[in-house]
Amino acid sequence: MKIHTLGTGHGDASPYHLSSATLLEVDNRFYLIDCADGTEGMLIQRGVDAAQLTAVFVTHLHLDHTAGLPAIMKRRIKYRKHFPDTSTTYVLPDRNAFAILEQWIAINGYPDTDHLVFQDASDGYSDEVLEMIAYPNRHLASVKGNSFSFLFKAARKKLFFTGDLSPDFSDFSFDIADGCDLVICELTHFPLETALPILSKLRIGRLLFNHLGKVAQSEQGRKRILSQLEELPYPAEIASDGSVWEI
């Protein structure tokens, strides 16, 4: 399993960190986790057409995770003829978004939305290559919105993707993350000092921080964080846009 960190920033894109988008590559299939503005272009720069995605998983509906959805859906409708053996499933955290996205695509000149396949994230996802199990978190608790962390299983590997979490880190699914080959954890909505005592107890192969806040994006902040991460009993790193990881 290869993991391409396309956009690793938080809600405000910066010159070196665009907003959230992560690509999984498994057995010549491509799966997208979150879809910030500009994701279509990020994929093209890496030789992947959004029309060939097998599935798109969205952790929650904030714009820094979803603003690119209409563009990649349009591309699927427009260029699906080039990928006749591929169907894209859009796995979203709220069923109310299904019709809204269909309408948005239609009024942009692509009324043939019957080819768009939607699925509720809470139902999970599986195909011949990859399985996803969704675990609710409390990132949107104040507005009673749906927000999920995802566990992916593929190629005998396990990846836990936290999505955005609550400020006290209490909704980090420790029992699910424990034992995974890779944990990808956001680093915007809670102090690292709050998370470290919990993270230090994990038995995992590697920890990768993404969805980086302003502190983690600064040179001084990055150095300080990397120094703190040296205390963990496993490799821990900070993601960058355009990096590729493999488990």
C-alpha positions in Angstrom: 0.0 0.0 0.0 1.4 3.4 -1.0 0.2 6.6 0.6 0.5 9.9 -1.3 0.1 12.9 1.0 -1.2 15.4 -1.6 -2.4 18.2 0.7 -1.2 18.3 4.3 -2.4 21.6 5.6 -5.3 22.7 7.7 -8.3 24.8 6.7 -6.3 27.8 5.4 -4.1 26.7 2.5 -0.5 28.0 2.6 2.3 28.2 0.0 3.8 24.9 1.1 0.8 23.1 2.5 -2.5 22.8 0.6 -5.6 21.5 2.4 -6.6 17.9 3.0 -6.2 15.2 0.4 -4.5 11.8 0.7 -4.3 9.2 -2.0 -4.0 5.4 -1.3 -2.6 3.2 -4.0 -3.3 -0.5 -3.7 -2.9 -3.2 -6.4 -3.2 -0.6 -9.2 -6.3 0.9 -7.7 -6.6 4.5 -6.3 -8.6 5.6 -3.3 -8.9 9.2 -2.2 -9.3 10.3 1.5 -10.8 13.8 1.6 -10.9 16.2 -1.3 -9.9 19.8 -0.7 -10.0 22.5 -3.3 -7.5 21.8 -6.1 -7.4 18.0 -5.6 -8.2 17.3 -9.2 -5.0 19.1 -10.2 -2.9 17.4 -7.4 -4.0 14.1 -8.8 -3.2 15.0 -12.4 0.3 16.2 -11.4 0.9 12.7 -10.1 -0.4 10.9 -13.2 -3.7 9.9 -11.7 -7.0 10.9 -13.3 -9.9 11.5 -10.9 -12.0 9.6 -13.3 -10.1 6.4 -12.4 -10.6 6.6 -8.7 -12.2 3.5 -7.2 -13.6 5.3 -4.1 -13.5 8.7 -2.4 -13.8 8.7 1.4 -14.8 11.9 3.2 -14.2 12.2 6.9 -16.5 15.2 7.4 -18.1 17.9 5.3 -16.0 21.0 6.1 -14.9 22.7 3.0 -11.2 22.1 3.5 -12.0 18.4 3.1 -14.7 18.7 0.4 -14.4 21.7 -1.8 -12.8 19.7 -4.6 -15.6 17.1 -4.8 -17.6 18.8 -7.6 -14.5 18.9 -9.8 -13.6 15.3 -9.5 -17.2 14.2 -9.9 -17.5 16.2 -13.0 -14.3 14.6 -14.3 -15.8 11.2 -13.6 -18.9 11.9 -15.7 -16.9 13.6 -18.5 -14.1 11.1 -18.9 -15.6 7.8 -17.6 -15.5 6.5 -21.2 -11.7 6.3 -20.9 -12.0 4.1 -17.8 -14.8 1.7 -18.7 -13.7 -0.9 -16.1 -13.7 1.5 -13.2 -16.6 2.8 -11.1 -16.1 5.5 -8.4 -18.0 5.2 -5.1 -18.3 8.5 -3.1 -18.4 7.5 0.6 -19.7 10.5 2.4 -20.5 11.2 6.1 -24.0 12.6 5.6 -26.7 11.3 3.2 -28.0 14.9 2.8 -25.0 15.7 0.7 -25.9 13.2 -2.0 -28.7 15.2 -3.7 -26.9 18.5 -3.1 -23.8 17.3 -5.0 -25.9 15.8 -7.8 -27.7 19.1 -8.2 -24.5 21.1 -8.2 -23.0 18.9 -10.9 -26.2 19.1 -13.0 -26.4 22.9 -13.0 -22.8 23.0 -14.1 -23.8 21.3 -17.3 -23.5 17.6 -16.4 -27.0 16.4 -15.8 -26.2 12.7 -16.4 -25.6 12.1 -12.6 -26.9 8.5 -12.7 -23.3 7.4 -12.9 -22.5 8.9 -9.5 -22.5 6.2 -6.9 -22.9 7.4 -3.3 -22.6 5.5 0.0 -23.0 6.4 3.6 -19.6 6.3 5.4 -21.2 4.9 8.6 -22.0 1.7 6.5 -18.3 1.2 5.8 -17.0 0.1 2.4 -15.4 -3.0 0.9 -14.3 -4.3 -2.5 -11.9 -7.0 -3.7 -8.9 -5.0 -2.6 -9.7 -2.7 0.3 -12.0 -2.5 3.3 -12.9 0.6 5.3 -14.6 0.7 8.7 -15.8 4.1 10.0 -15.6 5.2 13.6 -17.5 8.3 14.8 -15.5 11.1 16.4 -16.6 14.4 18.0 -15.0 16.9 15.8 -18.5 18.3 14.8 -20.2 17.6 18.1 -21.0 21.3 18.7 -23.2 21.4 15.6 -24.4 17.8 15.8 -22.6 16.9 12.5 -21.2 13.6 11.4 -17.4 13.2 11.5 -15.4 10.0 11.2 -12.1 8.3 11.6 -11.4 5.5 9.2 -9.6 2.1 9.5 -8.4 0.8 6.2 -7.4 -2.8 5.6 -5.6 -3.8 2.4 -2.7 -6.0 1.2 -2.4 -7.5 4.8 -1.8 -4.0 6.2 -3.8 -1.7 8.4 -4.0 2.0 8.2 -5.8 4.2 10.8 -6.7 7.7 9.6 -8.0 10.0 12.4 -9.6 12.7 10.4 -10.2 15.9 12.4 -10.7 15.3 16.2 -11.9 17.2 19.2 -9.7 19.7 21.1 -9.1 17.4 24.0 -8.1 14.4 21.9 -10.5 12.2 23.9 -12.1 10.8 20.7 -8.9 9.3 19.4 -9.9 5.6 18.8 -6.9 4.1 20.7 -8.1 0.5 20.6 -8.7 0.7 16.8 -5.3 2.4 16.1 -3.4 0.1 18.3 -1.6 -2.6 16.3 -1.9 -0.7 13.0 1.0 -0.6 10.5 0.5 3.2 10.1 -1.5 5.8 11.9 -2.1 9.1 10.1 -3.1 11.7 12.7 -4.2 15.3 12.3 -2.2 18.0 14.1 -4.4 21.1 14.2 -7.2 20.8 16.7 -5.5 19.8 19.9 -2.2 20.5 21.6 0.5 17.9 20.9 1.3 17.8 24.6 -2.3 16.5 25.2 -1.9 13.7 22.7 1.6 12.5 23.4 0.8 10.5 26.6 -1.9 8.6 24.7 0.1 8.2 21.5 3.1 6.9 23.5 1.2 3.8 24.5 0.4 2.7 21.0 2.0 -0.4 19.5 2.2 0.6 15.8 4.6 0.6 13.0 4.7 4.3 12.3 3.0 7.6 13.1 2.5 10.3 10.5 1.1 13.7 11.3 -0.9 15.6 8.6 -3.6 18.3 8.5 -0.9 20.5 10.0 -1.7 23.6 12.0 0.3 26.8 11.8 2.8 25.7 14.4 3.7 22.5 12.6 4.1 24.4 9.3 6.7 26.8 10.7 10.3 25.8 10.6 10.8 26.5 14.3 7.6 24.7 15.3 8.5 21.7 13.1 11.8 21.3 14.7 10.3 21.5 18.2 7.6 18.9 17.3 10.2 16.5 15.8 12.2 16.7 19.0 9.1 15.8 21.0 8.4 12.9 18.8 11.8 11.4 19.4 10.4 10.2 22.8 7.9 7.9 21.1 8.7 4.2 20.9 8.2 4.0 17.1 9.1 6.2 14.1 7.0 9.4 13.9 7.2 12.0 11.2 5.5 15.1 9.8 3.9 14.8 6.4 4.7 17.1 3.5 2.7 17.8 0.3 3.7 15.5 -2.5 5.4 12.9 -0.3 4.9 9.1 -0.8 4.9 6.5 2.0 4.7 2.8 1.8 3.6 0.1 4.2 
